[in-house]
Amino acid sequence: MKDFYKRFVKEELDEQGRLLKFELDIPDNFNFSYDVVDELARLQPDKVAILWVNEQGEEQRFTYRDLLEQSNRVANMMTAHGVKKGDFVMAVLKRHYEFWFLAYGLMKIGAILVPATNQLTPKDYIYRFKAADIKYIVCTAENDVAAKVDAAEEKYGKLSGKFITHGSREGWVDFLPEMAKFEPTHERTETNVYEPMLMYFSSGTTGQPKMVLHNYSIAAAHIITGKHWHHLDDNSLHLTVSETGWAKCAWGKMYGQFVAGATTFIYDFDRFDPDKLMQVIQDYKITSFCAPPTMYRFFIKAGVGKYDLSSIKYSCMAGEALNPAVYRRWYEYTGLKLMEGFGQTETAVIIANLYGMEPKAGSMGKPTPLYKVGLMDSDGEFVNQGEVGEIVVFGEEGKTFGLLKEYYRNPAENERAWKYGVYHTGDTAYMDKDGYYWYVGRTDDLIKASGYRIGPFEIESILMEHPAVMECAVTGAKDPIRGNVVKATIVLTKDYSPSDELVKELQTFVKRSTAPYKYPRIIEFVDELPKTVSGKIKRGEIRKHDMDRDPDEDED
């Protein structure tokens, strides 16, 4: 429905349609399931809200009427099984469409959705069950997920409710058949916009994952994501590539896309295959697309020219910093400028190249008008243009729309995150003379060498331009003479092998593109880089590995 999103925002646009001002205008009892899903079902019951396709070619189309009825059934079913307002319910559903029924149904009864990846081990489940007192889970039978939950339950203790889909298992309730027993109507449960609604276990690059708890405002905050970053309207068919266990799903296929009027496309697959995904984009004529840079790199290597991707009118990326080479090559093949965005599990889109902006290759863009953003040094002072600082967001702890409610059960982390009265992202950047922000790295990834502060991303971006480099991570390493030097840990492409000559070639390659003090004096070739379950490179593990080789040296 055209301009439906304006019910929830106050905004100003310039003559070219570029966003100048954006402010959420939602009531205290805002609830996405009732105020968006159910209202759109009333206004346009037969419009397709979700188009779901799997690798086998099976296809399902769900209208807003379907979402209303199925979420009502879930709300009634979960209530009958003992789920109450404030209870945590874990969902491990890959890219299955049942996830949306569950998410909107739980919202209707005030229960808290806890999405998780299907890559978890029994040990991971035990940690999560204990950390949040989780008693209910809905998961897939695929990939032995339910079996791993049972193994965790043996050590953790019996869960109050286990629901399964895409298979059956003793001791589990079959989700869809059980859901069908309940009425498709449901009386509204009153909730408050500041109450908890959604929680992610954020897979940090060090330590155990933190519990990021969101209130109901996060769903409204993503209106800016769908409308002004993904640039969606009533005629859009949008695909964001993400499993439901990651916050990118909330960014790209749960909230803002529906409010903006688009149909959300879900491609349910196990292993990423660039050719299969490009074929799907071609066949279904996707109009708006968002994925991490890694996927764009694989598209380019597989051969974008083999497919007709002309249906895509807008392409975005997030999840990791964008290498300029990827930006240029995607533009050469498609004529599309990649619109980079930056945010976190804890936020909506903080910095982005919104619709109408002219992106700069490698830049995150400018702060979105949803937030007031600054760059701060470690002493709480704001830095000057061109200087590196930590990205911080102005707001009130637990009360700012679009920012996490809290790190659940972690007062020390909450205190750290809100030091000096602003929210600290832990990511660093600098701002150029035009107001564009350029990513540097995590605060704990900055390298101090030769009296300089060096961000790993710049060097990694240069190395990624060399045909020998498949993946790389840049860290600081101890040196007996210089104290600390730049080190590059590299995974080579299949056509190259480690050699002293290649080390020198790569070092020279970097020197040609940046200041001499930034080149990697140490280069190590490895078969793979250490990563979190969400695919983030664990630079801290590389540093620790280097320290373990020389335990007498202090960590940088």
GUMI-444477 format. One record per residue: z, y, x of N, C-alpha, C in turn. Coordinates in steps of 0.02 Angstrom, whole numbers, plus 32768, in hexadecimal, padded with zeros to 4 digits. Layout:
<recs>
ZYXZYXZYX/...
</recs>
This chain:
<recs>
80007FC4802B8000800080008000803E802C/7FD0806980237FC780A3804F800580CF8051/801B80DE808D8053810C8099809580F3807E/809B80B2807180DB8097805A811380A7808C/810280A680CC813480B18101815680F580FC/8135812580DC8150816980D8818E816D80AC/819D8138808781DB81368062821881388090/820E812280CD8246811780FA824881468136/82188174813C8216819F8177820481E78163/82198215818E82008259818D81D9826381CD/819A827681C88170827B8203814282B681FF/812B82CB823A80F882FF823F80C182E7826D/808282F38259804882E082818020831F8291/7FFA831D82C97FCD835582D67F8A834882B4/7F5A837482BF7F1A836E829C7EF4832F82AF/7F02831382EA7EE182D583007F07829682EB/7F3C829F82C57F63826582AE7F96824C82E0/7FA3827483147FD482608346801A8273832F/80498246833D808D824F832580B28284834D/80CE82B5832A80F582EA8349814082E1833D/815182CC8300819782C582ED819F828582C4/81D5826282CF81E1822482AA822D821B82A2/824382178264828B820F8257829381DD821E/82BD81AB822882CA817B81F282F2819C81BB/82DE818D817D830081A88142830E816E8112/8341814881238350810C80FC8396811180DE/83A080F180A483E280F48083841580C880A6/845480D38096848A80AD80B58485806380A6/84668051806E8460800A805C841B7FEE806B/83F7800D809A83B47FF580AA83B67FAC80C0/838B7F8580A183857F3E80B1833B7F2D80AE/831D7F1B80E682D57F1080EB82BC7EDE80B7/82E17EA980AC82CA7E75807D82C37E908037/82F47EB6802182F27ED17FDD82C47F0E7FD8/82CA7F3C800882AA7F7D800382627F7E801C/824E7F4B804282097F47805981E77F0A803D/81FF7ECE804D81DD7E91803781DB7E8D7FEB/82147E947FCA82167E8E7F8181F17EC77F5F/81F67F037F7B81D47F3C7F5C81887F367F63/81717F1E7F9C81297F137FA481117EDA7F77/813C7EAA7F6B812B7E747F3C81237E907EF5/81497EC37EE481437EE37EA281047F0D7E9E/80F47F307ED580BC7F5E7ED480797F3C7EDF/80777F097F0A80387EE67F1980467E9C7F24/80587E797EF0806F7E347EF7803D7E047F16/7FFD7E127F0E7FCA7DE37F257FAD7DF47F6A/7FC47E2A7F887FAC7E3A7FCB7FC77E087FFD/7F9C7DF1802B7FB27DC1805E7FDD7DE68091/801A7DCF809780497DEC80C880447DC8810B/803E7D858108803C7D5C814580017D2C8141/7FD97D2B81757FA47CF8817E7FB87CCE81B9/7FC87C8F81AB7FE27C6181DE7FAE7C2C81ED/7FA27C20822E7F717BED82457F917BC8827F/7F867B8682827F9F7B6182BC7F667B4682E6/7F787B24831C7F457B0B834B7F177AD7832C/7F2F7AB582F97F077A8282D87ED77A9F82A4/7EDA7ADF829B7EAE7B00826B7ECA7B048224/7F077AED821B7F277AF481D97F347B3E81CC/7F2F7B52818E7F347B98817C7F5F7BA1813D/7F8A7BD3813E7FB37BE481047FB17C3080FC/7FAA7C4580BD7FAC7C8D80AD7FE77C99807E/80117CC8808F804C7CD7806780487D20804F/804B7D28800D804A7D6A7FEF80917D877FEF/80967DC67FDB80D97DE37FD681027DC17F9F/80E07DAB7F6A81037D857F3781207D457F55/80F97D237F7F81127CE77FA181507CF67FCB/814D7D2C7FF181867D3D801C81C47D4C7FF3/81BB7D707FBC81F47D7F7F9082137D3F7F76/81EA7D137F5A82047CD67F3C82227CA77F6F/82007C9E7FA7821A7C6E7FD9825A7C897FFA/825D7CCA8006829B7CE5802382D47CE17FF2/82C57CE97FB182FA7CE17F7E83137C997F7D/82E57C697F8182FA7C237F8383277C157FBF/83137C317FF9833C7C27803583817C46802C/83847C82801083C47CA3800583F17C787FD9/83D57C5D7FA483FB7C327F76840F7BF07F97/83E17BD37FBD83EF7B947FDF84277B9C8013/84217BCE803D84537BD7807184977BE68054/84997C0C801E84D97C1A7FFC84F77BD97FE2/84CD7BAF7FC484E67B6F7FA985017B427FE0/84E77B4A801D84FD7B20805585367B41807C/85517B778061858E7B94807E85847BCF80AC/85467BE680B6853B7C2080E185527C5F80BD/85797C8880DF85957CC480C1857F7D0280E8/85897D3B80C9857B7D7B80EA85A17D7E812C/857D7D908162859C7D9581A485987D5681CD/85827D1E81B0857A7CE081D6853C7CE48202/85407CC5823D85077CC1826B84DF7C81825D/849E7C88825584727C4E824A843B7C4F827F/843B7C1C82AA84087C1882DF83C77BFC82C3/838F7C1882DB834D7C0282C683247BF18304/830E7BB2830882E37B9C834082A47B808320/82767BAC830F823D7B9982E581F97BA98304/81F87BB4834681B87BBF836881907BF68345/81557BE4832C812C7C14830781207BFB82C0/814D7BD282A681457BB6826381517BEB822E/812B7BE881F781327C1B81C381757C1881A0/81997BDF81A481DB7BDB8186820B7C1081A2/81FD7C2781DE82287C5981FD822D7C9781D2/81F57CAD81B581F57CEA818D821C7CE0814B/82147CA5812D823C7C9780F082867C9C8101/829A7C7E813982E07C7E814D82F97CC4815E/82D37CE8818682E97D2A819C82F67D598162/82C77D5B813382CF7D8880FA83037D6E80C8/830B7D2C80C4833E7D10809883847D1D80B1/838F7D1580F283D17D23810F83E47D6C8106/83B27D98810E83BF7DDF810683D97DEF80C0/83C17DC9809083D47DD6804A841C7DC4803B/843A7D99806484807D87805784AF7DA3808C/84947DCB80B984BD7DEB80EC84D07DBE8126/84AF7D84812C84BA7D58816684927D7281A1/84A47D5D81DC84877D79821A84587D468239/841A7D58824083E77D2E825F83EE7D2F82AA/83ED7CF382C983F17CED831283B37CC58329/837B7CE6833683407CC2834E834B7CA78395/832B7C6F83A383307C5283E782F07C2C83F7/82E27C26843782A67C04844E82AF7BB8844B/82777B95844382797B4B844182807B2D8487/82837B5884BA82887B3F84FF82D17B338515/83017B3F84E983477B3884FB83597AEF8509/838A7AE5853483A57AA3854483E67A99851C/84007A5B851884417A5184F784777A7E8513/84777A89855484A97AB6857384A17AFD8558/84637B13854F84577B56853484727B5C84ED/84677B2884C584807B29848084CC7B2D847F/84EC7B0584A985367B0584AA85507B4B84BA/85327B6B84EB85477BAF84FD85407BDE84C1/85077BDB849F84FA7C08846785277BF9842B/85317BB9841D855D7BA783E585A37BC383F0/85BC7BBB842D86007BD2843C86047C1E843D/85D37C3D845C85D57C86846585D77CAC8423/85B47C9283F185AF7CB683B185CE7C8F8377/85F07C588385860D7C2F834F85D77C1C831B/859F7C05833485687BF3830785777BB082E6/85707BAE82A4857F7B71827E85427B578257/850D7B80825484D17B6B822E84937B74825B/84647B47825384267B4B827983EC7B32824F/83B37B53825683757B3E823783437B368270/83277AFB827982FB7AF182B382C37AC182A4/82947ABF82D1825B7A9182CD826D7A4E82EC/824B7A1A82D4825379D882F3822679D18330/81F679FF833881C879FB837081EB7A0A83B2/81CD79F283E881E679FE842C822E79E68435/824379B5840E82867998841282BD79CC8408/82AE7A0283E382E07A3683D9831C7A1B83B4/831179F9837C834979DF8354837179AC837C/834F798483A48373795383CE83A079758400/838979AC841C83B279D2844C83EE79F2842A/83E47A0983EC841C7A2483C6845079EF83B9/843979B283A78468797B839B848F796B83DB/846D796C8414848F795E845384C379948462/84B379D2845284E47A08845C851E7A02842C/851079ED83EF854479E683BC857879B383CF/8563797F83F48592794B840985C979688435/85B9799B845C85EB79B98489860C79F7846A/85E67A1A844086007A598423862C7A4C83E6/861A7A1B83BE863C7A10837F860A7A178346/861B79FC830D85EC79F882D585DC7A3D82B8/859B7A4882AD85857A85828C858E7A7D8240/85927AB6821D859D7AB481D5855D7AA581AF/85247AB681CC84E47AAA81AA84AB7AA881DB/84807A7481D484457A6D81FF84087A6181D2/83D67A8D81D9839A7A8981B1835E7A7E81E0/83307A5481CB82F97A4181F782B67A4981D3/82837A5A81F982407A5E81DE820F7A3E8210/81D37A2E81F881A07A0C822181BA79C8823A/81DB79A4820E81F67962821E8237795781FB/8251791A82008292790981E282BE78E98217/830078EB820A832F78CF8239837178C18214/838F788A822583CE78778204840378AC8210/842578BE81DB845A78F081DF8442793781D6/8401794081CA83E4798281C183C9798A817A/83CA79C7816083AD79D7811F836479ED812A/833679CF810482F079E3810882E77A2780E8/82D47A58811082D57A9E80FC82AA7AAD80BE/826A7A9E80C1823D7AB0808B824C7A8B804A/82547A48804B82657A25800C82A77A3D7FEE/82D87A4B801883187A647FFE83107AAA7FE1/82EA7AD3800282DE7B177FEA82BD7B187FA5/82907AE87F9B826A7AE57F5C82977AD67F1F/82D37ABE7F2B83017AAD7EF483217AEB7ED5/831B7B247EF783407B607EE283127B937EC0/83317BBD7E97830D7BEE7E6F82ED7C237E9C/82B27C3D7E8682907C717EAD82A77CB77E9C/82E07CBD7E7B82FD7CFF7E6B83417D047E8C/83567D427E9A83967D4C7EBC83AF7D927EAD/83EF7D977E9B840D7DD87E90841D7DFA7ED2/84117E3B7ED5841A7E607F1484627E5D7F2B/846A7E4B7F6B84AB7E4F7F8D84AD7E927FB1/84E17EB97FA684E57EFB7FC684F77EF38010/84D07F14803984DD7F17808184DB7F608097/84F67F6E80D184F67FB180ED84CB7FB3812B/84A87FEA813584797FEF816C849A7FE681B0/84DB7FF281B684FE7FEB81F6851D7FA581FF/85147F7981CE852F7F3681D485007F0A81FE/851A7ED5821E84EF7EAB824984BC7E838220/84807E7D823C844A7E5A821A84267E288247/84217E37828783F77E1182B584177E0F82F9/84157DD5831B84317DD2835E84057DA7838B/83F77DC183C683D27D9D83FA83FF7D8E8435/83F57D54845384117D47849583DD7D5F84C7/83EC7D9784E883BC7DB7851483BC7D948558/83827D7A856B837D7D5385A983767D8285E4/83AD7D9A85FE83AC7DC6863883977DA08676/83877DC786AA83707DA886E983AA7D918714/83E87DA186FF84237D87872284587D7586EE/84807D4186FC84B97D3086D284A67D12868F/84D97D04866684CE7CE8862484B07D1D85F6/84887D0885C6846A7D3A8598849F7D5F8570/84937D9F856484BF7DC8853B84AB7DC184F2/84DC7DCB84C684CF7DC9847E84C27E108465/84837E1D8452846F7E5F843B846F7E6083EF/849F7E8483D384A97E85838A848A7EC4836D/845F7EBB833A843E7EF3831984577EFB82D1/84567F3882B884637F44827284217F49824B/84267F59820B83EB7F5881E083B87F8F81F1/83CC7FC08219839E7FF7822983667FE28257/836E7FAB827C833A7F9882AC82F97F878289/82FE7F6D824B82C17F5D8225829B7F9C8214/82BE7FD28202829E801181F3828480348232/82A9802C82698295804C82A78251803482BE/82407FF682AD82007FDA82C381C57FF28299/81D2801F8269819B803F8246816F80658277/818F808782A7816880AC82D9813F807C8304/81598040830F8135800E833680F57FFA8312/80FB7FE882D380C17FD182AE808F8007829C/80A980408286807C8075826E805D809D82A6/808480B182D7806C80E18308805F80C5834D/80778089835B80658069839B802F80358390/803A8007836180067FD683517FCE7FF58327/7FDA8030830B7FA8805582E47F8D802C82AA/7FBA8018827D7FA87FEC82467FA380128204/7F787FF681D87F73800F81937F657FD58165/7F527FE381277F497FAF80F47F117F7E8105/7EE37F9281317EAA7F6781417EB37F418182/7EED7F4681A17EF77F2881E37F0C7EDF81DE/7EF47EB8820F7F0B7E7482197F277E728260/7F697E7082657F8A7E7982A67FA67E3882C1/7F9A7E2E83027FB57DF483267FDE7E0C8362/801E7DFD836280487E03839D80577DBD83B5/804D7DB183F580587D6E841180A17D698427/80C87D438401810E7D39841281297CFF83EA/81527CD7840A81797CA583E581AE7CCA83BD/81C67CAC838781F87CCD835D823B7CD4837F/82467CB083B682867CB483D882907CF28401/825C7D1A840A82617D56843482607D95840A/827E7DCB842482807E0A8400823A7E2783F5/82097E12841D81C47E29841281AC7E1683CD/81C77DE183B081B67DCF836C81CD7E05833B/820A7E1E834582227E55831B81F77E938323/81E07E9E836081B57ED7836E81717ED0834A/81557E94834B810F7E8D833A80FD7E6782FC/812D7E4482DB81187E1E82A081517E10826F/81807E3E826B81B67E35823A81C17E72820D/81B87EAD822881CE7EE9820481977F1F81FD/818A7F428234815F7F7D823081197F6F8218/80FF7F34822580BB7F24821280B57F2081C5/80E87F0681A480E87F00815C80EE7F45813B/811C7F6E815581257FB1813980E57FDB8140/80C17FD0817780837FF68183804A7FDF8157/80517FA68136801E7F8F81087FF27F578122/7FFC7F4281607FD07F11817F7FDF7ECA8167/7FAF7E9E81717FBB7E56816C7FCC7E3D81B2/80027E1781B7801A7DFE81F77FFD7DB98203/7FDC7DB1823C7FBC7D72824E7FEB7D4B827D/7FF87D0C826B80227CE182947FF87CA782AE/7FF47CA182F07FD27C68830E80067C3A832B/800E7C00830E80427BD0831F80277B9F8353/803A7BA9839280217B7E83C8805A7B6C83F6/804F7B38841F80827B23844F80767B408494/803D7B2F84B1802D7B4684F57FF67B7B84F1/80007BB185147FD07BE885137F8F7BD28535/7F587BD985117F167BCB852B7EEB7C09851C/7ED77C2E854F7EB37C6D85437E737C64851B/7E507C2D85287E117C2285037E1E7C1584B9/7E517BEC84AA7E617BDE84647E767C1E843F/7E9F7C4684617EB77C8384407E7E7CB58435/7E527CBD84657E1A7CEA845C7DEB7CD18425/7DE57C8E841F7DBC7C7283E97DDB7C8283A5/7E1D7C7E83A17E407C8F83627E367CD88351/7E3C7D0483837E317D4C83787DEB7D58835E/7DBA7D35837B7D757D3D83667D6B7D23831F/7D857CE783107D797CC782D07D9A7CED8296/7DD67D0682A17DFB7D27826A7DF47D73826B/7DCF7D8C829D7DC17DD482A07E017DFE82A0/7E2B7DEF82D07E697E1582DA7E567E5D82E9/7E797E8D82C97E687ED382D37E997EF78302/7ED67EDD83087F097EFD83337F2D7EC58358/7F357ECE83997F4E7E9783C37F807EB183F5/7FB67E8A83FF7FEA7E9D843080017E5E8455/80047E63849780187E2A84C180317E458504/80557E1C852A806A7E32856D80307E34859D/80357E5A85D37FFF7E6086047FE77E1D861F/80157DEE862780027DAC86417FCB7D8D8618/7FD07D9285D57F9C7D7585AB7F5A7D9885B2/7F5B7DDA85B97F1C7DFE85C67EFD7DE88608/7F287DDC863A7F0E7DC4867B7EEB7D818672/7F097D54864B7EEA7D1286407EAA7D188617/7EA87D4685E77E6A7D5285C27E327D6585F2/7E427D93861F7E107DAC864F7DF87D74867C/7E267D4B86957E147D1386C17DEA7CDF869C/7DFA7CD4865B7DD67CA186347D907CB98621/7D867CFB861D7D457D15860C7D437D3485C7/7D577D7385C27D587D9685827D127D9A8564/7CE07DA0858F7C9B7DA885777C807D6D8550/7CA17D3485537C8A7CF9852F7C977CFE84E4/7CBF7D2F84CF7CD47D3384897CC47D78846D/7CBB7D79842B7CB17DB884087CF47DD183F0/7D107E0084157D517E1C84047D4A7E6383E6/7D0F7E7183CD7D007EB583B57D287EC78377/7D467E9683567D6F7EA6831B7DAF7ECC832E/7DC57EC2836D7E027EE483847DF47F2F838C/7E187F5683667E107F9F836B7E487FC08392/7E7E7F99839E7EB87FB683C07EDD7F7F83E4/7EEB7F8984247F0E7F56844B7F497F75846F/7F827F53846B7FC07F6B84897FDD7F3684B6/800C7F4A84DF80307F19850980767F318516/80A27F00851F80E97F0D853081067ECC854A/81447ECF855F81667E938576816F7E9285C1/81437EB485E581477EBB862D811B7EF68640/81257F11867B80FD7F4B869080B47F388698/80887F67868780407F5B868880227F6D86CC/80027F3C86EB7FDE7F4A872A7F9E7F71871A/7F917FA7873C7F557FCF872E7F157FA78730/7F127F74875A7ED57F4C875F7EC57F2A871C/7EF87F1286FA7EEE7EF286B97ED37F248687/7EF17F5F86877EDA7F95865A7E907FA28664/7E7B7FAA86A37E357FBC86B17E067F84869D/7E187F4686AD7DEB7F0E869F7DE47F028654/7E1B7F08862F7E187EFF85E67DEA7F3585C8/7DF07F7185E17DC67FA885C87D7C7F9B85D9/7D6F7F8286157D2A7F7486287D0B7F4085FA/7D327F0D85E77D177ED785BD7D137EEA8574/7D437F10855A7D487F1A85127D3E7F6284FB/7D437F9185297D407FD785157D817FF084F6/7DB57FC684F97DF57FD784DB7E277FEC8511/7E4B802285047E7F803885317EC18017851C/7EE07FF5854B7F207FD4853C7F5680098533/7F77800684FA7FAC803684EA7FEF801684F9/800A8027853480488009854B808380268526/80B67FFD851B80F5801484FD81307FF68523/81698018851E81A58001854081E080028510/82067FCD851182447FCA84EC82697F8C8503/829B7F7984DD82C57F4084F182D97F1784B3/82F87EDE84C083177EB9848A83487EE58463/83657F15848683987F418469837C7F7A843F/83397F848440831C7FC0842382DC7FB183FD/82C07FE583DD827A7FE583C9825380048403/8218801E83F681EE8038842C8207807C8443/821E80808481823D80BD849D820880EC84BA/81DC80D084E181A780F68503816680D284F5/813180F884E680F280D684D680B8810684D8/807D80E884DC803F810B84CF803081028485/80468131845C803C812C84147FF4813E8402/7FE2813083C47F9E813E83AD7F8C818883BA/7F51819283D67F3881D583E37F4581EE8429/7F7481CD844D7F8181E184927F4A81C784C0/7F4081EA84F77F1281D2852B7F3C81AD855F/7F38816B85617F63814685907F4D814F85D8/7F7E814B86057F708149864C7F7D81028664/7F4E80E586877F5580A0869D7F94809686C5/7FC0806986AE7FFE805A86D18039808286B8/802F80B3868D806680DB8672807E80BE8630/80BF80C1862480DC80AB85E580CC80DB85AC/80B8811885BC80AC814A858980E3817E8588/80F18199854C812481CC8544815A81B38514/819681D1851781CB81BD84E881B381C684A0/81C18195847681AF819A843081E081C8840C/81CB81EA83D781F8821883B5823081F6838D/823281B4838D826B8191836F82AA819C8398/82A281A583DA82DB81AB840882D781EB8430/83118202844883148236847B8324821384BD/82F8821B84EE82FA81F3852B830182218568/83248209859C8329822D85DB832A81FD8615/832A82188652832E81F18690836C820986B6/839881DB86C783DA81EC86E283E681C78723/840981E88752841C81C68790845F81A38786/8476818187BA84B2815887B584F1818187AC/84EE81C287B7852881EE87AF85298210876B/84F981FE874084F8821C86FE84D3825E86FA/84AE826F872E848782AE872F843E829E8720/841E82CB86FA83D782C186EB83AC82D58726/837882AE8733834E82B8876E831582E8875D/82F48301879182BC832E8789827B83078780/8248832B87698206830D876281F082ED87A4/81D682B087A081BF828C87DB81F4826387FD/8234826D87EB826A82478809827A820987DF/828E81D48800829E819687DE82E4819A87BF/82EA81868781832A81848760832B814B872D/8366813B8715836D810786E2835B8124869E/833480FE86778322811386348360810D8607/8373814585E883AD814685BB839881638578/83BC814E854483AD8164850083EB818784E4/83E181C384CA841881E884AB842881C98467/846881C68456847B81AB841584C581A08411/84DA817F83DB8520816F83CF8527812483CD/8555810983F4855E80C183F8856980A283B4/853E807183A38545804D8365852C80718328/851680B0832F850380D882F584BC80F482F9/849A80EA8331845781068339842380D5831E/83FC80EC82ED83C880C182D0839880A98307/838C80688309835D804D8339837A803B837B/83BB8043838483DE802C83C0840F7FF583AC/841B7FC783DA84497F9083CB848B7FA983AE/84A87F81838384EB7F908369851E7F8983A1/85177F5283C785457F4583FF852F7F078424/85497EFE846185477EBE848285837E978466/85747E63844085A87E40841A85DA7E1F8449/861A7E2C843A86527E0F8460864E7E1F84AB/86377E5A84BC862F7E6C850286407EB5850D/86807EC8850786937F0F850E86817F2C8552/86837F04858786727F1F85C986297F3385CC/85FD7F0B85AF85B67F1B85AE85A87F588582/85CC7F5D854A85C47F98851F85D97FD88544/860F7FD3856A8626800D859085F3802185C5/85D77FEF85E785A47FFD861A8566801D85FA/8551800085C28513801785A28518805F8588/855480758577855C80B8855A858180E88589/857E80DC85C9859D810985FA857E814E85F5/85A6818185FC859181C885F8857881DA85B2/858781B18580857681C3853B852E81BA8528/85078194855084C28184853F84B881398548/8484811E8528847680D78530844C80CC856E/846380A0859A8441809185D98416805385D1/83D5805B85DE83A7802285D783AA7FF28612/83BF800C864D83BD7FE3868983787FE186AA/83488006868D8305800B86A982FA805086C6/82D5805486FD82C98094871D828080A88719/827580E9871B8231810587168232814B8733/81F78169873881F281B0874781C181CF8716/81C68211870C819A823486DE816B82628705/812A826086F580FB828B871880F782CF86F6/80CD82FB871080C9834086F880AF834486B0/808E8310869880748310865480A482EF8622/80DE82DA863A810F82BC860E810982718605/80DB8251862A80D382098627810881E78654/812281AF863B8154818986618133814E8685/814A814286C2812E810D86EC816780DE86FF/815E809F86EF8193806D86FB819C80608746/81DB805A875B81EA804B87A1820A800687A8/823C7FF7877F825C7FB4878282A17FB68764/82C17F7D876283067F7A874C83327F9C8781/836A7FB8876A83957FDB879983AC7FAE87D2/83B87F6E87C283CF7F4087F783957F23881F/83577F35880E831D7F1E883583037F528866/831D7F8E886483077FC2889383187FAD88DA/82E97FBA890882F17FA7894E83007FE58977/83357FE2899E8346801989CB833180058A11/82FC80258A2A82E180148A6C82CA80538A8F/82D980588AD082C380918AFA82D880D48ADC/831080D48AB8832981118A9A830781238A58/82DC80F78A3E82B881048A0082D080D489CA/82C780EA898A82D180BD8951828C80A88939/82808067893B823D804C892D8241802088EF/8216802D88BF82128003888381E27FC9888E/81F47F8D887781C97F53888481877F55885F/81857F75882581497F7187FB810B7F8E881C/81127FC6883E80D87FE5885E80B87FB68890/80E17F9588B980C77F6888EC80AA7F2988CC/80CC7F10889980B27ED58875806E7EE48856/80677F20883A80277F33881B7FEE7F33884D/7FFC7F4C88897FC97F4D88BE7FB77F0688D2/7FE97EDD88DE7FDD7E9888F37FB57E7288BE/7FC27E7F887E7FA07E5B88487F557E6B8847/7F417EA088687EFA7EB1886B7ED57E85889D/7EF97E6588CB7ED97E3A88FD7EC87DF788DD/7E8C7DDD88E97E777D9E88C97EA17D6288DC/7EC77D6689127EF07D2D89277F307D2688FE/7F447D5B88DC7F867D5D88BD7F837D4C8873/7FA57D1588607FAC7D02881A7FE87D2487FB/80227D1F881D805F7D40880880857D578846/80B07D88883D80D97D9D887681187DBF885F/81497DC0888B81887DE4887F819B7E0788C0/81AD7E4688BA81C07E6D88F5820B7E7B88F2/822C7E6E892982757E77892E82867E958972/82C57EA6897A82DE7EBB89BB82F97E7F89E1/82F07E7F8A23830A7E498A4D832A7E678A8B/835E7E458AA383827E5D8ADE83577E568B1D/835E7E888B48833A7E888B88836C7E9D8BBE/83707E788BF683A37E878C2983997ECB8C4A/835D7EE58C49834F7F258C6A834F7F5F8C37/83297F578C0283207F8D8BD183557F8C8B9A/837C7F578B9783AF7F518B6383957F348B23/83607F518B0883437F388ACA82F87F478ACA/82D17F168AB682887F1F8AB4826D7F038A72/822E7F148A65820D7EFC8A2981F27EB58A35/81FE7E8A8A0481E57E458A0881BC7E3689CA/81847E1389D2815B7DFC899A815B7DB08998/816D7D95895F816A7D4D8953812E7D418926/80FF7D18893E80BC7D15891E80A87CCE890B/808D7CC888CF806B7C8B88BA80207C9788C1/7FFE7C6D88E77FB77C7888F57F8B7C5988BE/7F507C7688B77F1D7C57888C7F037C1888AD/7EE17BEF88867ECE7BAC889E7E9C7BAE88D8/7E7A7BE688E27E477BE989177E637BFF895A/7EA47C0C895E7EC27C25899C7EFB7BF889B3/7F067BF789F57F3C7BD18A137F657BFE8A41/7FA57BF18A497FCF7C1A8A757FB67C1A8ABD/7FB97C548ADD7FA77C598B247FC17C9B8B3F/7FC87C9F8B817FDC7CDD8BA17FA87D138B96/7F697CFE8B957F337D2E8B8B7F377D4D8B45/7F487D238B137F4E7D3D8ACF7F897D6D8AC8/7FBF7D5F8AEC7FF97D8C8AEB7FE47DD18B04/7FC17DD38B3C7FAB7E138B587F797E368B29/7F4E7E0E8B0A7F1D7E2B8ADC7F407E4C8AA0/7F727E2A8A857F967E468A4C7FBF7E848A5F/7FDC7E828A9A80027EBD8AB17FD47EF98ABA/7F9A7EEE8AD77F6A7F248AE07F517F3D8A9C/7F487F0F8A6E7F317F208A2A7F627F518A09/7FA37F448A117FD57F7089F37FD77FB48A17/7FD27FB28A5A7FD57FF08A817F9E80218A6D/7F6480068A597F2C80318A467F3980578A05/7F68803F89DD7F72805A899A7FB380808990/7FE0807E89C08020809F89B6803D80B589F9/807780D589F6809680EE8A3480A780B48A62/80A180BD8AA480AA80868AD480EE80648AD0/8123808A8ABF8165806C8ABE816F803B8A85/813F80398A568147800E8A1B81287FC88A24/81017FBE8A5880DD7F7E8A5C810F7F458A6A/81007F098A52812F7ED08A5C812D7EB78AA4/81637EC18AC881667EA88B0D81717E5C8B0E/818A7E418AD781937DF98AD1816A7DE18A95/81437DAD8A9F811F7D8E8A68812C7D438A69/81417D298A30814E7CE18A2981227CC689F1/81027C8E89FF80D87C6E89CC80FF7C3589AC/80FE7C31896A81227BFE894580F47BE1890F/81097BA788F580E27B8788C080ED7BA7887C/812B7BC08871813A7BE2883281747C12883C/81797C43881081AF7C74881381E67C6087E2/82257C6D87F4825B7C5F87C582587C8F878A/825F7C73874D82597C9D8711828E7C8A86DE/829C7CB986B182C67CAA8678829E7C838645/82BF7C6A8610829B7C4585DC82687C7185B8/82727CB385BB82427CE1859A820B7CF685C9/820B7CDC860781D47CE9863681DE7D248664/82197D43866382267D7A869182357D5F86D7/82197D7F870A82257D6A874F826D7D7A8762/828F7D49877F82D57D51879382D77D6787DD/82CE7DA787E882CF7DC1882C83147DB6884C/83487DB88823838B7DAC883D83937D67885B/83717D36883E83747CF28859834F7CEE889C/83197D1488A382F67D1688E383237D358918/83447D6C890683727D8C893583AA7D5D8949/83C67D39891883FC7D0B892683E47CD28954/83A87CB98947838C7C84897083857C9C89B9/836F7CDA89C183697CF58A0583AD7CFD8A26/83DF7D118A0084227D198A1B84407CD68A30/84327CA28A08844C7C608A1784317C448A59/83F77C5D8A6C83DA7C488AAC84027C658AE6/84217C9F8AD984477CC28B0E84887CDB8AF0/84B87CAF8AE484F57CC18AC085207CF58AE3/85147D038B23853E7D358B4685287D7C8B36/84ED7D838B1884D47DC68B0984EF7DDC8AC5/84FB7E1D8ABD85117E398A7D84D47E408A50/84E07E398A0F84A97E4189DF84957E8A89DB/84537E9689D2843C7EDB89CD844E7EF8898A/
</recs>
